[in-house]
């Protein structure tokens, strides 16, 4: 998964006006107590970050 795909999926999941705020503020234990943006900036793969986001948002299996 590329970063652009990650951001597009997150935008679809939480909404255009909110996805960047969510990525900057929602801390996930699956990412070592980091936000999605912090994890991406630290070099965690977008696929791994998406898996944590998918779990945190309890998205349907089709979004995995």
Secondary structure in CASP SS format (residue, H / E / C, confidence):
PFRMAT SS
TARGET T0000
AUTHOR 0000-0000-0000
METHOD secondary structure of the structure
MODEL  1
X C 1.00
X C 1.00
X H 1.00
X H 1.00
X H 1.00
X H 1.00
X H 1.00
X H 1.00
X H 1.00
X H 1.00
X H 1.00
X H 1.00
X H 1.00
X H 1.00
X C 1.00
X C 1.00
X C 1.00
X C 1.00
X H 1.00
X H 1.00
X H 1.00
X H 1.00
X H 1.00
X H 1.00
X H 1.00
X C 1.00
X E 1.00
X E 1.00
X H 1.00
X H 1.00
X H 1.00
X C 1.00
X C 1.00
X E 1.00
X E 1.00
X H 1.00
X H 1.00
X H 1.00
X H 1.00
X H 1.00
X H 1.00
X C 1.00
X C 1.00
X C 1.00
X C 1.00
X H 1.00
X H 1.00
X H 1.00
X H 1.00
X H 1.00
X H 1.00
X H 1.00
X H 1.00
X H 1.00
X H 1.00
X H 1.00
X H 1.00
X C 1.00
X C 1.00
X C 1.00
X H 1.00
X H 1.00
X H 1.00
X C 1.00
END
